[in-house]
Structures are given as structure tokens and as C-alpha cells.
Amino acid sequence: MDLMNKYLDEALLQKNKNNIQDFKEIIEKDFSIFIGAGVSNQGLQKWYGCVKNISVDCKIKIREEKNASIKYLKLHIDKLINMNFENYETSLKKHFNKFFPFNRKLIDDILLSKANYIITTNFESDIIDKIEKFGKQHKGIEIFVYPNLFNIFKSHKNTNRPKVMYIHGCISDNEEYKTPTQELVFGFRTFEKAYNESILPIIIKYILTTENTLFYGFNIFEENILKIIETSNIIIQKLIDYNNKYNYKDRQKYISRYYITSMESIIKKIKESDIRLKKKSDIQNRIREEIRRYETLCIKLLLFENFDLADQFIINEFENINLKHKNRSRSLAKENDIPEI
């Protein structure tokens, strides 16, 4: 049976349709996208699989998967770095891309879009490689890699092209974009440093308070990100209150945020969190609670049956938007007798 119709009532189904339509309109105009390491592979299983493989290469024991939380894995990564850095560095490069690959079709479409910022937590250099390979096609795109993100404030280019940000660092053969292995935001120590001692939270906060954003394969409930989202919501509300108080309605910009996920993943997470849940009505109530959790963060959920359908939806939407932009460019070039962009 279709999971959407089985677990969502008519009101939630309609809300989901409205959110999807709203999203389609937003990405034609003005948006930025956060791409997580889970674009093609979701969940703790992939984290554990990657860290376990690195542990085997480093000859260091790791807990069984059922006893391994994200925090444990981060602390274990610190242990690997401290005890066998040389093997860790080689193994990370070998295994990370295998467990957290980019959707390469999505990269093509996003780079051609009108996104203002493309922000990723993935280490894989696919986006950079694509930009360098098709330099003319992607002319004007700027790249910023952690820990050197401060350079973004020195950028004054107005090229109408995206700014690409590797906010957790990048594994690259190109020295210009390569993050030192010990600086990659992967273990507990590097997460703490990135989100408490660097400029990264300020940049994310700025984007979340000024840009319509799409979260895709991105864990917004990771503690550090959650704090930034909550703080940005407070800032947005203060700006709205200020504009209302002094009647600056013309300055008002309402920010929309969207999160793409699947019914399959939500139901799986709910059942894993409470194995006693068996009744359909109990699962439905927990799904409503999950949806409300996103809404409290001012995030509109875009729900699909599974991640394959979610992937296909986002790729189709970007292809449609890019085709519209290309046709407009052709029309403009023809009217003004200028070369196409």
C-alpha cells in the first residue's frame, strides 16, 4: 500500500502538496541549497560502515553497530587520528567516497541553476572537479573550502553564479582546495573546533537568515546545526518585529526553508526509536509529531514515498528550471543580438 496515503490524513497530504508547489515557485527565483553527505546514502549505517572500514585498516577495535551513536563514532575517529594517523589518512580517502558518494546528475543540474549558495558537508571533490573540467560552462562560480571560509567576505563578484562552500573541508588532489586531513570536520574534536572556534557558524547563520534554503541529505537535527537554525529563527523574528514596529514593510523578506525526506525513512526511524509501536494509529501520531518538529524550526517538509522518488523529483525540478533559464537567455540574446550566455 502507498505509505503516503496509509499514514497521512487528507490535511497532511494537502499540506505536503502545497509545500511542494511553494518550493517549485521559490527555486525559480531565489534560493540556496545545503547538500549533506547523505544525498545518496542515508543514516547512521553509512557512518558506521565507513568508520568501521577505517578502523579495520588502522587495526583498532570498534563497538558493534547497535551500540554506536554518532557521538561515539566522532570520538572514535579522534582515537583513530591519535593512534594511527598515517593509516587513518590513507583509509579515509579510500572509504569516504565509497560510503558517501555525490549524486553526479544532481551536481550538474545545481551548478547550472540560479542558486546563490551551494553548501555541502561532503568531502568529495566532485563539485570542484566538475567546475574545473567545464570551466567555460561554469565561469564565475567561486569556491570556498573550510577552514578558509573567511575569504567569502572578501568576495565582491556579482556574477549571478553560485558560490560553492565546502563547510567541512574537502579531500582533493588540487592543493588549492585540499583541506589538511586533521582539519576535516569528521571527528568530535574537529566538529567542536569548527562550530565553536571558527567563522563557520556565522556564515551558516547569515545564509539561514537571508536566503530561501533547501536541505537535501542534510541532518538538520545534528546538535551544532540545530543550534544555528534556532538562533537564526530568533534573528528573523526580531527583524520582522522591527520592520513591523517602524512600518518598513517594503524591507520585509520572508524566508522559506524546505527539507526533502521520505516516508520510508521517517517510519523506519520511528519504529527503531520505539519497537513497541505496532498500531497504525500510533505510528500516524508519531509521524504528526515528527512533522511538527520540523515546523517548529520554520521548515516545510517535502515528503516522498522513498528516496528514489525524492531524488527524481529534485533532479526533474532543476532540469525544468535550467531549461526555462536557458530559453530566456536565448530569447534575450535574439532580441538584443548578443551572444547567448
N, C-alpha and C positions, 0 to 999 in steps of 0.2 A: 504493500500500500504506500502511496505517496506520503512521505513524512511530513511535508508542509501541511497538507490537508488533515492528516491524522492528529497532529499535536497543536496546531494553531487554530484558534477560532476565527470567525469572519472578520472581527475587528482587527486582529493582529495581521491577518492575511492582507487586508486592505491597507493597513499602515505600512507593511513591507512594500506593497506595490507603489504607494505614494513616495516612500523613501527612495526607491529605485528610480522613479520618474524625476524626482527632485535632483538626484545625483546626475542623471543624464543631462539635465539643463545646466548644472553647475560646471561640469567639465568642459562645456563648450566655451565657457567664459574665462574663469579664473580659479586655478586650483594648484595644490602641491600634493605630492604623494610620498608616504612613508612605506618603504618596502622592507619587510623583515626577512630574516634568514629562513622563515618558514613559508616562502612563496610556493615552493613545490612540495615541501615536506613539513607536515605539521606535528607539533607536540614534543613532549619530554622524551619519547622513544628515540627520536633522532639525536637529541642532545646526548642521551646516554650512549647510544651506539657509537657516536663519534668519539666521545671521551674514553669509552671502553677500548676502542681500537688503538687510540694513542697510548693508553695505559699499558696495553699488551706490548706495544713497541718499546715502551720505556721500562718494561719488566717491573711494574708497580701494581699491586693489587687494588681492585676497586670493588665497592659493595655490589650486591645483587640489585637489579633494576628496581624491584619493588620497594627497596629501602633507600633509593637515591632521589633526593629532591634537587631542584635547580640550585639551591644554595649549597648543598653538599657537592654537586658537580663543580661549581665555581671554586670552592675551597680545594677540591681535589686537583683542579687544574693548577692552582698555586703550588700545590705539593709537587706536581709533575715538573713544573718550571724550576723549582728549587733543587730537586733531587737529580734531574737528568735533562738539563736544558737542551743539550745538543740533539738528543734523540727526540725530545718534545718538538723542537723547531722543525725538524725534518718530517716528523709524523703528522703534525698539524697541517702542513702544506699538502701532504698526501691524502689525508682523510677529510678535511673540512669541505672541499668542493664536492666530494662524493656524497656526503650526507646533506649538504645544504646548497644544491645547485640552483642557479637562477633559471627562470623560465625565459629562454632566449627570445622567443617570439614577443613576449611582453616587453623586453628591453627595447627591441626595435620600435615598437609602437609608442612607448613612453618617450623615447628620445626624439621622436618626430612630433610629439604633441606640444601643446602650448603650456605645459606645466611650468610653474615658476621655480619650484624646487623639487628635486628628486633626491630623497633622503633614504639611505639604506644602512642597515646594521650588518649586512652581509660582507664578508671579507673578500669574496671572489671578485676578480678584476674584470669580469665580463663587460661591464658598462664602459669602463675606461678603454678596454681593447676595441670595443665597437666604435667608440668615438675616434680613436686613432686610426683605425682601419678605413673608416669612411669619413675622413677629415673634412672634405668639401661639403658633404651632406649635413654634417653636424657642426659646421663652422659657427663659432660664437658660444658654444657650450663651455662653461667653466667647471673645473673640477677642484674640490676641496677635500682633503683627506686628514682625518684625525691622526696625530694631535695638532696639526697645523690649521685648525679651522678658523683661527682668528683672521686669516687672510681674507675671509669673506667680507669683513668690514672694510677692507681696502679696495674692494671691487666696486668700480663705478661704471662698469659697462652696462649699456642699455640695449642689449641685442635682441630682446624678445625671445631669447632661448633659455632653456632650463639651466639652473645651477645644480650640479651633481655633488652630493655630500656623502662621503663615507664616514659616518659618525662613530663607528667602532674601529676604524682602521681598514687597511687593505693589504692583501697578500698579492704582490705584483712583482714582475721581473723588471719593471721600469722604476729605477731608483727615485725618480721624481715623485712617484705616488706610493712608494713602498713604506709601510709602517713597520718599525722595528718589532720583531716578534714579541718582545717583552712588553711592548706598549699596546698590542692588540687588546681590545676590550673583550676579554673572554673569561678570565678568572675573577675571583672575588676582589682581589687587590686592585686590578685594573678597572673593574666596574666602580669601585669606591672612588678611585682617583678621577675617573672620567666625569662622574656625576656629582662629585663633591669638591674637586680641586681644579677643575678646568672650566673653560668657557662654554663647554657643550650645553649645559642646562639653559644658559642664557639664550643661545641660538635656537634651541628647540622651543623654548618659551615664546620667543619672538615670532617664530613661524606659526605656532598654535594660536597666537592672539591676533595675527594679521592675515592669515591665509585660510581659505577653504581647503580642507585636507581629507585625503583618503588614506586609511590604514589598510595595508594588504599584506597578509602573512606576518603581522607585527603584533607582538604581545603587549597590548596597552595596559595590562594589569601587572606587568613587571614593576616591582616596587618603585624604582627610580623614575620610570616613565609616568607611572600613576601620580606621583607627587607633582611632576611638572604639569600634567594635564589639569590637576585640581587647582594648582596655583594660577595657571593661565585662565581658567574659568572665573576665578575671583577678579583677575585683572580685566577681563572682558566685561563682567558685570559692573565694575567700577566705571569703566569707560561709558557704558550705556547709561548709568545713573548720572554721570557728569553731563553727558550730552543732553539728556532729558531735562536736567536741572537748569541748564543755560540755553535750552531750546536750540541746540546745534544738531537738529535732526538731519540736516544735509550732510553732516560728517559721519552719520551712523553707518557702520558696516557690520551686518550680522554674519557671523562666521558659522559655516556649516561643516560638520565633521561626519565622516562615513567610515564604517568598518565592515568589511566583507568577510563573511564566515559561512559555515554550512550547518544544516540541521543535524547531519550525521555527527559532526564534531561536538556540538552542544549536548546532544543526547548521550554521547559516549562519556563526556566529562561529567555530566550529572549522575549517570549510573556508576561511574568509578568513584565519585565522591560519597555515594551512599548506596551500597549494594542491596539495602533493604527496599529500595524503590522498585516496585513491580507494577503497581496500578498505573493505568494510562492517565487518570486524573491527577495523580501525584506528580508524574513527570511533566504534565501540562503546567501545573502550578509552579514547578521549579523552572521551567522554560520562561514563564512570565517574569519570575524573579530575575532571571539572567538578563532578559531584555531590559527590565527596569534598571538594572545595574549599569548598562551602557547609557541609558537615558539620563541618569544622574550625572554622567560625565559630559552631557550635551553631545552625545554621539548617536547618530542614526544608524541602526543596524540594517545591513543589506543581507538578507538570508537566502541561501540557495540549498537545494536538496543535498548536494555534495560539492566537494572542491573542484571536481572536473567541470561541473556546470558553472561554478563561480569563476574559474579560470577562463572558460569560453566566453562568459558574459563580458568580463573586463577587457579581454582582447578584442572582441567584436566592437565594443563601445569606442575604444581607442582607434580602431581602424576606421570606423564611421566618422569620428571627429576629424581625424587626419585627412580623410578624403574630402570632407567639407572645406577644411582649411586650404587644401591643395587646389580645389576648384575655385575658391575665392581668389587665391593668388593668381591663377590663370586668367580669370576674368579681369582682375585689376591690371595685370600685365598687358592684356589685349587692349583694354580701354586707354591705357597711357603709353602704349607702345614701348614698354620697358621689358627687360629680361625677366623671366619667371624666377621666383625665389625657391 
